[in-house]
């Protein structure tokens, strides 16, 4: 029981910290599970961790979400931008093709490639802001990019930040767009997981509750920190981090 709690604590910390940073939470969860052979790791546990992140982002942006009642345009844009990921994510889930993507070689290459893409996107001049420049054309562009997040190592936060920065949105607004789009994405993943969770044993359901709570705490702290970070610094540190991780993975795979 104690070992299970420690493993869930580790996985929750990885999920909570990496879900909203441009470093791929799914990649880190898969890597740690493979390297340390965690007994509690599974796709179902991954989804319960995502549920904790979902609750955290909803709680953090509760005022903004409440204000969406008076901002039908932004609400519509979030829904439209989320549709591509929800549709393709559902297809991968029901066909079980998602399992074919969960391997270290895929993670290594996507971590490197999309880290480099993030670097070039972040060099763009800041000319746009979410209140006046976010329209259907830009949200569809970001939403289509978000489909790539279904591949481990790409990072949903990373690819949406990349797309928003390519469109010249400032870093803070790019972060807000990414966070708002994460709500439908995390909700979709959580619903699919919860449906399966009700068919599991009581012990597994208990683990799901604990992992959800811990993921919530880590996720909330990360969102708060990251928004403050984006207001002062570039995304270079995350680019360097991704390059280092990919090089380590390449050394494991090819040497």
Steps between C-alpha positions, in 0.01 A plus 500: 500500500781741592687419178185566297460839668861596423456397136177700472671798662778484240259463209277780632796736531610421144147545366424817694826671410535385139135522386507880474866543411618447140681173578232228451338341803417176317864460394627544855240263644588231244873545548493486880265201495730311262826591672385420853242231419229663708230247585219756524564649157237448230303696245216514754726656763627750240142610437421539871806722528364707212172533691689663787658745255157574355353585840802719578474704181125544547551616858785735407305663215161477672440876473595508131282198428207658685547815292472295180123530540543860391764422239330264257764566236787368710292204616418410139865532398612265780245241391596530132871482578450187710298299248794369290679354806183353648404331171844358421561408864178299511590318180843404636343384826230274353735353239772461766751647258612726783698209647720482190625853567599437861866405454835661583623535142196710404541708815869567431444636150186701577660651812792627292314608186215686667737656750690657209174613341401662831826695501440652156137577581601684816724735300198657331416861571216569742216665311181320603296466819218268595234767557514661155680263263380148583260408219368187332789482254765512771319258735460244222871532425583438867240222525647312203847527651357359823422169327874430498486487881353151470855386422702455823788745521330775301336662805150647479611812685810523285326466165222747585757751630698445179197563282395809695851645491521435124187719477689767700290483817696615805626228734247556780203497262648198322508330839139595573387367162686176572344473846147565376538243223627250756159488670307320221808285426541386860124458540481270200788283624356489851151396389641209300711395796227532762273277294760226523580573866150411619554147370818450703555380857447714811874508559567647157225757548665602829829550317321712241359729771842549662673564167232750400540700823879508482495589131262787580741646755807476277309630196361804679844602625648457152236712325552782747879485460498470121281805441735706716798357312353582157458861603876537552694242299526325164436130440866421437550307823236248391658469156838421658335253737335316210828480310681355801226243560499396134879458498481278808231292332701472179798373699277233656343397169791511257812439712 
